[in-house]
Amino acid sequence: MVVSYDFWLVLLSILIAVFASGVALDLASRVSATQGSKAAVYWLTGGALSMGTGIWSMHFIGMLALRLPMPMSYDVSITLLSLLIAIIVSGFALYVVASSATLGVLRLLGAGVLMGIGIASMHYVGMAAMQMQPPIRYAPLLFNLSILFAVALSVVALWIAFQLRSETVLSAFWKKLGSALIMGGAISGMHYTGMAAAIFAPDSVCTVSPQDINNLWLAGAIGGFAFMFLATTLLISVFDTHLTSRAVVHAEKLRQLNVNLEKQASELSSANALLEQQVQERIRSEKRVQYLAYHDSLTDLPNRGMFSTLLNHGISLAHRHNNGLAVLFLDLDRFKNINDTLGHEAGDALLQEVGKRLRLCLRASDTVARLGGDEFVILLETLDRKELVAVVAQKMLTAIVQPFILLGQEFHVTASIGIGIYPQDGQDEQSLMKNADIAMYQAKTVGKNNYQFYSAQLNANSLERLALESGLRRALEYNEFELHYQPKIDLRTGRITGMEALLRWRHPELGIVAPGKFIQIAEETGLICPIGRWVLKTACMQNKVWQEQGLPRLSMAVNLSARQFSDENLLSDITSILKEAGMEATFLELEITESMLMLDTKKTMKVLTALSKMGIKLALDDFGTGYSSLANLKQFPIDTIKVDRSFIRGISTGGEDNAITAAIIAMGRTLSKTVIAEGVETEEQRDFLRVHACDEFQGFYFSKAVPADQFAELLKAQIPVNQDAAVTPRSPLA
């Protein structure tokens, strides 16, 4: 039987095959992209329908292109079966491509075989829908070749689809177009190979009732429908891809926005944490500032401001409840010596320990505060008896006098306490503080290491002290100081061997002020150093004047205060003064006390050694009243020992003073020291000293301290005398 094909329908079938292949490739991308979601099922179903319909349309139009010399028709049920096979095969292909991350060789071949058989089945089932009689026979070679063609086509199609499944029409148009042409051509080749394998008998007839349908129009309708269906599917895929792409972009923007928000949230959290930390630090700082505003930074005791508040509150309560209270003003004795000798670090440690000891002496309701320096003030509230204040004051004195360990050394400190009682000593803060301060200075005046209650007489003394302190500050400027000189007498010859310069203050209103009234004030105010330099310079220059006048070249003794002795500029000041006065150092004798000698033995030894090397003589004043021992005395370069006047005064009464004086003289001679007795006022005292071989003496028995012109007269009047006269020296000024 002669067989022919309609060229245009063949071309239409090939175009549908190519278009269906392109749509299939894009659908594979959509199924793969949505894998794992509900959308994957929809895309798989829709893809199977679209791809299957496209392949089947190509197949059916290809069959319509066949021209046989007989009327042709097709069994509808069998035709629909072929369509179903095409849809199932398409769904299988899409599932294979999208369901796995990898596509191994065995999986690819197995899937290709199944898909190829499915496509071949669709083709030959569709051919069976013609129901030819006798049945269609197939050439074995071409039949087998068509099946192999279908399998090969399936393998290639699956591989291409798998490779391009991550690509879309929008991102790989040319790749997919080329692949669609290959796959469409292969599908068409498989179809027409299968058609070529069909053998129709010359007398074959179609047993299906012929339909009055034009094949060309039917093919056009099916082709048009297929194109529309495939185009619609492709447009949906492209649109979905576009939406997905935009969704991905928006998702990325949202992700980036979330990242930025999280970063900003983290930064905000860090900023909040930092702000909270700064707030906490600010609160702590404010609390610290507030604490420091009312507490002493060194001892942690209340300061002046807080004590003022507590005192005023205590006065209000005492007035309301008719109670008493006491203010105790405490000042450490000779505290500056600690700072000058050991340094401020040791002084600070001492103040801290004093604060601790004072707190232990008080009740919980009492208050101890530090006003500054070495001044402390104590508030005792709800008092009903004055005697209780004395008990507390004595308790504090006892606590402070206990040894302090500073820089590995043991030191002893004392305190002076002044007490003001409310309401009799003052009914307000200012009065109580002032009167307690006055009482404290009285405690220092009467010997330190004691307490004194305020009295009206103390106030008078305080006013005198203030007047003296005020005048003392201008005394140097207005040349109100002058020196008197007391001779030293040799007990064997009765001749003047030297003199001691003694300071006098000629006050413009009070007249001559005794040293005992202003020296202590000068020490406490720090004025003693410039005054001491003036004394030293004036004494040296006066001695040089006497020497230039031809008077005997005698030694000039000058007292050094504790503050002067600890002054770092002492050696340079003395060197400068001697040079300016033009006096040899051997004619200068410096007197220090026992307490100064033992305050800091290392520093004392260094200073005394330097002075001794300069040729300056050194005298130990008031010997016997301090802490010196024979062992201590031996280590210092002391030239002269001066027996304190308190022992000389007791010689006339006999007893212990005689024994002590004799012992001191004996010790001095044993150590080869010159021994001078101070305060000799009677012949009996003079004779006792001569009998015990004392070297020299000073005192009213010969002469009191006199101005420079009168002392010059003493020197001029000095003439050789016989032995008897030496025993009873008398001054023309006595």
C-alpha positions in Angstrom: 0.0 0.0 0.0 1.4 3.4 -1.0 2.1 5.6 2.1 2.7 9.4 2.0 2.9 12.3 4.5 1.6 15.8 4.6 4.6 18.1 4.7 3.0 20.9 6.7 1.6 18.6 9.3 5.0 16.9 9.7 6.5 20.4 10.1 3.8 21.3 12.6 4.5 18.1 14.6 8.2 18.8 14.7 7.6 22.4 15.9 5.3 21.1 18.6 8.0 18.5 19.7 10.6 21.3 19.9 8.2 23.6 21.8 7.1 20.8 24.2 10.8 20.0 24.8 11.6 23.6 25.8 8.6 23.7 28.1 9.6 20.4 29.6 13.1 21.7 30.4 11.7 24.8 32.0 9.1 22.7 34.0 12.0 20.5 35.2 13.5 23.7 36.6 10.3 24.7 38.4 9.7 21.3 39.9 13.3 21.1 41.1 13.2 24.7 42.5 10.0 23.9 44.5 11.1 20.5 45.7 10.1 19.8 49.2 7.1 22.1 49.2 3.4 21.8 48.3 4.1 23.8 45.1 6.3 20.9 43.9 3.3 18.6 43.7 1.4 21.2 41.7 4.2 21.9 39.3 4.8 18.1 38.9 1.2 17.5 38.1 0.9 20.5 35.8 4.2 19.7 34.2 3.2 16.2 33.5 -0.1 17.3 31.9 1.6 20.0 29.8 4.6 17.9 28.7 2.5 14.8 28.1 0.0 16.8 26.1 2.7 18.3 24.0 4.4 15.0 23.2 1.1 13.3 22.5 0.0 16.3 20.3 3.2 15.9 18.3 2.6 12.1 18.0 -1.1 12.5 17.0 -0.4 15.3 14.4 2.3 13.1 13.0 -0.3 10.3 12.6 -2.7 12.8 11.0 0.1 13.7 8.6 0.0 10.0 7.3 -1.8 9.7 3.9 -3.3 6.3 3.1 -5.5 5.4 0.1 -8.5 4.8 2.4 -10.6 6.7 4.8 -8.9 7.0 8.3 -10.3 7.3 11.8 -9.2 6.7 15.3 -10.6 4.9 18.3 -11.2 7.5 20.9 -10.6 5.3 24.0 -7.3 4.0 22.7 -6.2 7.5 21.6 -7.0 8.8 25.1 -5.0 5.9 26.5 -2.0 7.0 24.5 -2.5 10.5 25.9 -2.5 9.1 29.4 0.6 7.1 28.8 2.3 10.3 27.5 1.2 12.2 30.7 2.5 9.4 33.0 5.8 9.2 31.2 6.2 13.0 31.4 5.4 13.0 35.1 8.0 10.2 35.7 10.6 12.1 33.8 10.1 15.3 35.8 10.1 13.4 39.1 13.4 11.7 38.2 15.0 15.0 37.3 13.8 16.9 40.4 13.7 14.3 43.1 17.5 13.7 43.6 20.5 15.9 44.2 22.6 13.6 42.0 21.8 11.5 38.9 24.1 8.5 38.7 24.7 6.4 35.6 22.6 3.5 36.7 19.8 5.7 37.8 20.0 7.6 34.5 20.0 4.4 32.4 17.2 2.8 34.3 15.0 5.8 34.2 15.9 6.3 30.5 14.8 2.7 29.7 11.5 3.1 31.5 10.8 6.4 29.9 11.8 5.2 26.5 9.5 2.2 26.8 6.8 4.5 27.9 7.2 6.8 24.9 7.3 3.9 22.6 4.2 2.5 24.2 2.4 5.8 23.7 3.4 5.7 20.0 2.4 2.2 19.3 -0.8 2.4 21.4 -1.7 5.5 19.4 -1.0 3.6 16.2 -3.3 0.8 17.4 -6.1 3.4 17.7 -6.4 3.2 13.8 -7.6 -0.5 14.2 -6.4 -1.6 10.8 -7.7 -4.9 9.3 -5.5 -6.8 8.7 -3.5 -5.4 11.6 -0.5 -3.3 11.0 2.8 -5.1 10.9 6.1 -3.6 11.8 9.5 -4.1 10.3 11.6 -5.6 13.0 14.7 -3.6 12.4 12.9 -0.2 12.3 10.6 -1.3 15.2 13.6 -2.1 17.4 15.4 0.9 16.1 12.4 3.1 17.2 12.4 1.7 20.7 16.2 2.2 21.0 15.6 5.6 19.6 13.0 6.2 22.3 15.4 4.9 25.1 18.3 6.9 23.8 16.1 10.0 23.5 14.9 9.5 27.1 18.5 9.1 28.5 19.6 12.3 26.6 16.5 14.2 27.6 16.8 13.3 31.3 20.5 14.2 31.4 20.0 17.5 29.7 17.0 18.3 31.9 19.0 17.4 35.0 21.9 19.6 33.9 19.7 22.6 33.2 17.2 22.1 36.1 18.8 25.0 38.1 18.4 27.2 35.0 15.3 29.1 33.9 14.3 30.5 30.5 15.2 33.9 31.9 18.7 32.9 32.9 19.6 30.3 30.1 17.5 31.0 27.1 20.0 29.9 24.4 21.0 26.8 26.3 17.5 25.6 26.6 16.6 26.6 23.0 19.5 24.5 21.7 18.6 21.6 24.0 14.9 21.9 23.0 15.9 21.6 19.3 17.9 18.5 20.1 15.2 16.9 22.1 12.4 17.9 19.7 14.3 16.5 16.8 15.0 13.3 18.7 11.3 12.9 19.6 10.3 13.5 16.0 13.0 11.1 14.8 11.8 8.4 17.1 8.1 9.0 16.0 8.8 8.9 12.3 11.1 5.9 12.7 8.2 4.1 14.4 5.9 5.3 11.6 8.3 4.0 9.0 8.4 0.6 10.7 4.6 0.3 10.1 3.6 -2.0 7.2 0.1 -1.7 5.9 -1.3 -4.6 3.8 -2.6 -3.6 0.3 -6.1 -4.6 1.2 -6.1 -3.0 4.7 -9.1 -1.2 5.9 -9.8 1.0 9.0 -12.4 -0.7 11.1 -13.2 2.5 13.1 -16.2 4.3 11.8 -14.9 7.1 9.6 -15.6 10.6 10.9 -16.3 13.5 8.6 -13.3 15.4 9.9 -10.7 17.0 7.8 -7.3 15.8 9.0 -5.7 19.2 8.3 -8.2 21.1 10.4 -8.0 18.5 13.2 -4.3 18.6 13.2 -4.4 22.4 13.2 -6.9 22.4 16.1 -4.8 19.9 18.1 -1.6 21.8 17.3 -3.2 25.1 18.2 -4.5 23.7 21.5 -1.1 22.2 22.2 0.7 25.4 21.4 -1.7 27.4 23.6 -1.5 24.9 26.4 2.3 24.8 26.3 2.6 28.5 25.9 0.3 29.1 28.8 2.3 26.7 30.9 5.5 28.3 29.8 4.2 31.8 30.6 3.0 30.7 34.0 6.5 29.1 34.6 8.3 32.2 33.4 6.0 34.5 35.5 6.4 32.2 38.5 10.1 32.2 38.0 10.0 36.0 37.8 7.9 36.2 40.9 10.2 33.7 42.6 13.3 35.7 41.5 11.7 38.8 42.9 10.7 37.0 46.0 14.3 35.8 46.3 15.5 39.3 45.9 13.0 40.6 48.4 13.8 37.7 50.7 17.5 38.6 50.4 16.7 42.2 51.1 14.6 41.1 54.0 17.4 38.9 55.2 19.9 41.7 54.8 17.4 44.0 56.6 17.0 41.4 59.3 20.8 41.1 59.6 21.0 44.9 59.8 18.2 45.0 62.3 19.9 42.3 64.3 23.2 44.2 64.0 21.5 47.4 65.1 19.7 45.5 67.8 23.1 44.1 68.9 24.6 47.6 68.7 21.6 49.0 70.6 21.9 46.3 73.2 25.7 47.0 73.5 24.9 50.7 73.7 22.3 50.1 76.3 24.7 47.9 78.3 27.4 50.6 78.0 24.9 53.3 78.9 23.7 51.2 81.9 27.4 50.7 82.9 28.0 54.4 82.6 24.9 55.2 84.6 26.0 52.8 87.3 29.5 54.3 87.2 27.9 57.7 87.4 25.8 56.6 90.4 28.9 55.1 92.1 30.9 58.3 91.3 28.1 60.5 92.7 27.9 58.3 95.8 31.7 58.4 96.1 31.7 62.2 95.6 28.9 62.5 98.2 30.8 60.3 100.6 34.0 62.3 100.1 32.1 65.5 100.6 31.3 64.3 104.1 34.2 62.1 105.0 38.0 62.4 105.3 39.7 60.6 102.4 42.6 59.5 104.5 40.9 58.0 107.6 37.3 57.6 106.4 36.2 59.5 109.4 33.5 62.2 109.1 35.1 65.5 108.0 34.5 69.1 109.2 31.3 69.5 107.2 29.6 66.4 108.4 30.8 67.0 112.0 29.2 70.4 111.8 25.9 68.9 110.8 26.0 66.2 113.5 27.0 68.8 116.2 24.2 71.2 115.3 21.7 68.3 115.3 23.1 67.1 118.7 22.8 70.6 120.1 19.1 70.7 119.0 18.4 67.4 120.6 20.2 68.3 123.8 18.2 71.6 124.0 14.9 69.8 123.4 15.6 67.0 125.9 17.5 69.1 128.4 20.6 66.9 128.0 24.3 67.7 127.9 26.9 67.0 125.3 30.7 67.5 125.0 33.0 68.5 122.2 36.6 67.2 122.6 39.3 68.8 120.5 42.3 66.5 120.1 45.7 67.4 118.7 48.7 65.1 118.4 51.8 66.3 120.1 55.0 66.9 118.0 53.3 65.2 115.0 55.3 67.3 112.6 58.5 65.6 113.8 57.1 62.3 112.4 56.4 63.9 109.0 59.8 65.6 109.0 61.8 62.6 110.0 59.9 59.6 108.5 58.0 61.3 105.7 54.4 62.0 105.0 53.7 58.3 104.2 54.5 57.3 107.8 52.5 60.4 109.0 49.4 59.3 107.1 49.7 55.7 108.4 49.9 57.2 112.0 46.8 59.3 111.4 44.9 56.3 110.1 45.8 54.2 113.2 45.0 57.1 115.5 41.5 57.3 113.9 41.0 53.5 114.5 42.0 53.7 118.1 39.8 56.7 118.8 36.7 54.9 117.4 37.4 52.0 119.7 37.2 54.3 122.7 33.7 55.6 121.9 30.2 54.4 122.0 28.3 53.7 118.8 26.3 56.9 119.3 29.4 59.0 119.6 31.3 60.6 116.7 35.0 61.1 115.9 35.9 63.3 113.0 39.2 64.5 111.4 39.3 68.3 110.8 42.6 68.2 109.0 46.3 67.7 109.7 46.6 66.0 113.1 43.4 67.5 114.5 40.5 65.3 115.6 37.3 66.3 117.2 34.9 64.1 119.2 31.2 64.5 119.9 29.8 62.9 123.0 26.0 63.1 123.2 23.4 62.5 126.0 25.8 63.2 128.9 24.5 63.7 132.4 27.8 63.9 134.3 31.0 65.8 133.5 33.1 63.0 135.0 32.1 60.7 132.2 33.8 63.0 129.7 37.0 62.9 131.7 36.9 59.1 131.7 36.5 59.1 127.9 39.3 61.6 127.5 41.7 59.6 129.6 40.8 56.4 127.7 41.7 58.1 124.4 45.0 59.4 125.9 45.9 55.9 127.1 45.0 54.4 123.6 47.2 56.9 121.8 50.2 56.6 124.0 50.5 52.9 123.1 53.4 52.2 120.7 53.0 52.7 117.0 54.9 50.6 114.5 55.9 52.9 111.5 58.2 51.6 108.8 59.3 48.8 111.0 60.2 51.0 113.9 58.4 51.6 117.2 57.3 55.2 118.0 55.5 56.8 120.8 53.0 59.7 120.3 51.0 61.6 122.8 48.0 63.9 122.4 46.5 67.0 124.0 42.7 67.2 124.5 40.5 70.3 125.1 36.9 69.8 126.3 33.9 72.1 125.9 30.6 71.2 127.6 27.1 72.2 126.4 25.5 74.4 127.5 27.8 76.1 130.0 30.8 76.4 127.6 28.8 77.4 124.6 25.3 77.0 123.2 26.1 76.9 119.5 28.6 75.1 117.3 31.1 78.0 116.9 31.3 78.7 120.7 31.8 75.0 121.6 34.4 74.4 118.9 36.3 77.6 119.8 36.3 76.9 123.5 37.3 73.3 123.1 40.2 74.5 120.9 41.3 77.0 123.6 41.2 74.2 126.2 43.3 72.0 123.9 46.1 74.7 123.7 46.0 74.9 127.5 46.6 71.2 127.6 49.7 71.6 125.4 50.9 74.5 127.5 50.8 72.6 130.8 52.9 69.8 129.4 51.0 67.9 126.7 49.6 64.3 127.0 46.7 65.5 129.1 43.2 66.9 128.9 41.8 70.3 130.0 38.3 71.5 130.5 37.4 75.0 129.2 37.3 77.9 131.7 37.0 81.6 131.4 40.6 82.0 132.4 41.6 79.8 129.5 39.8 82.2 127.2 41.8 85.1 128.5 45.0 83.0 128.0 43.8 82.2 124.5 43.3 85.8 123.6 46.8 86.5 124.9 48.1 83.6 122.7 46.4 84.9 119.7 47.9 88.4 120.3 51.3 86.8 120.7 51.0 84.7 117.5 49.8 87.7 115.5 52.7 89.8 116.8 55.2 87.0 116.3 54.5 87.0 112.5 55.7 90.6 112.2 58.4 90.6 114.8 61.2 89.7 112.4 60.0 92.2 109.8 59.9 95.0 112.4 63.2 94.0 114.1 61.6 93.4 117.5 63.9 90.5 118.3 67.2 90.9 120.2 69.8 88.6 121.7 71.0 88.5 125.2 74.2 86.6 126.1 74.8 84.6 129.2 78.4 83.8 130.1 79.9 80.3 130.7 82.3 80.3 133.7 85.2 78.0 134.2 84.8 76.6 137.8 88.6 76.4 138.3 89.6 79.8 137.1 86.4 81.8 137.3 87.0 83.2 133.8 84.5 83.5 131.1 85.0 80.6 128.6 82.1 81.3 126.3 78.6 82.6 126.0 75.1 81.3 125.1 72.9 83.5 122.9 69.4 83.7 124.2 66.4 85.2 122.3 64.4 88.0 123.7 61.3 89.7 122.1 60.7 93.4 122.7 57.0 93.7 122.0 55.9 97.2 121.2 53.0 97.0 123.6 53.8 94.1 126.0 57.5 95.0 126.5 60.0 92.2 126.9 58.3 88.8 126.3 60.0 85.8 127.9 61.0 82.9 125.6 58.8 80.5 127.5 55.7 82.5 126.3 56.5 82.6 122.6 59.0 79.8 121.6 56.3 77.1 121.8 54.0 79.3 119.6 56.8 79.7 117.1 57.4 76.0 117.0 53.7 75.3 116.3 53.3 77.9 113.7 56.6 77.1 111.9 58.0 80.5 112.5 60.8 79.0 114.6 62.9 78.2 111.4 63.3 81.8 110.1 63.6 83.0 113.7 66.3 80.4 114.4 68.3 81.5 111.3 68.1 85.1 112.4 69.4 84.1 115.9 72.3 82.1 114.4 73.3 84.8 112.0 73.0 87.6 114.6 75.0 85.6 117.2 77.8 84.7 114.8 78.1 88.3 113.5 78.2 89.7 117.0 80.9 87.2 118.0 83.0 88.2 115.0 82.5 91.9 116.0 83.8 91.2 119.5 86.8 89.3 118.1 87.6 92.3 115.7 87.4 94.6 118.8 90.2 92.6 120.4 88.1 90.9 123.0 88.7 87.3 123.9 88.0 84.8 121.0 85.3 82.7 122.8 82.8 80.1 121.7 79.3 81.2 120.9 76.5 78.7 121.8 73.2 78.8 120.0 70.2 76.6 120.7 68.6 74.6 117.8 64.9 73.8 117.9 63.6 70.4 116.9 62.1 71.8 113.7 65.4 73.6 112.8 67.4 70.4 113.4 65.1 68.4 111.0 65.2 71.1 108.3 66.9 69.8 105.2 68.6 73.2 104.7 70.3 73.3 108.1 73.8 72.5 106.9 73.7 74.8 104.0 72.2 77.6 106.1 75.0 77.3 108.7 77.7 77.2 106.1 76.3 80.3 104.5 75.9 82.2 107.8 79.5 81.4 108.9 80.8 82.6 105.5 78.8 85.8 105.6 79.8 86.5 109.3 83.4 85.6 108.6 83.6 83.5 111.8 85.5 80.3 112.0 83.3 77.2 112.6 85.4 76.3 115.7 83.9 79.3 117.6 80.3 78.0 117.1 78.6 75.6 119.5 75.2 74.2 118.7 72.9 72.9 121.5 70.3 70.2 121.0 68.1 68.4 123.5 68.0 64.7 124.4 64.6 64.3 122.8 65.9 65.6 119.5 68.9 63.3 119.7 66.8 60.2 120.0 64.0 61.0 117.6 65.6 59.5 114.5 69.1 58.2 115.4 70.2 57.6 111.8 69.4 61.0 110.6 70.7 62.6 113.8 74.0 60.8 113.4 74.3 62.0 109.8 73.7 65.6 110.7 75.9 65.7 113.8 78.7 64.0 112.0 78.5 66.6 109.2 78.5 69.5 111.7 81.4 68.0 113.7 83.5 67.6 110.5 82.9 71.3 109.9 84.6 72.0 113.2 81.4 73.0 115.0 81.2 72.0 118.7 78.0 70.1 119.8 76.4 70.3 123.2 73.6 68.2 124.6 71.2 70.5 126.5 69.0 69.6 129.5 70.8 66.3 129.9 69.1 63.9 132.3 65.5 64.7 131.4 65.3 62.6 128.3 66.0 59.1 127.2 69.7 59.1 126.7 71.8 56.2 128.0 75.5 55.8 128.2 75.5 53.5 125.2 73.5 56.0 123.1 75.7 58.9 124.2 78.9 57.2 123.1 77.8 56.8 119.5 77.2 60.6 118.9 80.0 63.2 118.4 78.9 65.3 121.4 81.5 67.6 122.9 79.6 69.0 125.9 76.9 67.8 128.3 74.8 70.4 130.0 73.2 69.3 133.3 69.6 70.4 133.5 68.8 73.2 135.9 66.1 71.0 137.6 68.9 68.9 139.2 71.0 71.9 140.1 68.0 73.5 141.8 67.7 70.5 144.1 71.3 70.5 145.2 70.7 72.8 148.0 68.1 70.4 149.5 70.3 67.3 149.1 69.0 63.9 148.3 68.5 62.3 144.8 69.4 65.5 142.8 72.9 65.5 144.4 73.5 61.9 143.5 72.1 62.4 139.9 74.2 65.5 139.3 77.3 63.8 140.6 76.6 60.8 138.4 76.1 62.9 135.3 79.4 64.8 135.9 81.2 61.5 136.5 79.8 60.0 133.3 80.7 63.1 131.3 84.3 63.0 132.5 84.5 59.3 131.8 83.4 60.0 128.2 85.9 62.9 128.0 83.0 65.4 127.6 82.9 68.9 128.9 80.3 69.2 131.6 78.4 72.4 132.1 75.8 73.0 134.9 72.9 75.3 134.1 70.9 77.5 136.5 73.6 77.9 139.2 72.2 80.6 141.6 73.9 80.0 144.9 77.4 79.6 146.3 76.4 76.2 147.7 75.5 74.9 144.3 78.8 76.3 142.9 80.8 74.6 145.6 79.1 71.3 145.1 79.9 71.4 141.4 83.5 72.3 142.0 84.0 69.5 144.5 82.7 67.0 141.9 85.0 68.4 139.2 82.3 69.9 137.0 84.0 72.0 134.2 81.8 75.0 133.8 78.6 76.6 134.9 76.0 79.2 133.9 73.5 81.0 136.1 72.5 84.1 138.0 75.3 83.4 140.5 77.6 85.0 138.1 75.4 86.8 135.7 72.0 86.7 134.0 71.8 87.0 130.2 72.5 90.6 129.2 72.5 92.6 126.0 75.5 92.7 123.7 77.0 95.9 125.0 76.8 94.8 128.6 78.3 91.5 127.8 81.2 93.3 126.1 81.8 95.1 129.4 82.0 91.7 131.1 84.7 90.6 128.7 86.6 93.9 129.1 86.4 93.7 132.9 87.9 90.2 132.9 91.4 90.3 134.6 93.7 87.7 136.0 92.7 86.6 139.5 94.3 84.5 142.2 93.1 81.1 143.2 90.8 82.3 145.9 89.1 84.7 143.5 88.6 81.8 141.1 86.6 80.0 143.7 84.2 82.8 144.2 83.7 84.5 140.9 81.3 87.4 140.9 80.1 89.4 137.9 80.1 93.2 138.1 76.6 92.9 136.7 75.4 90.3 139.1 
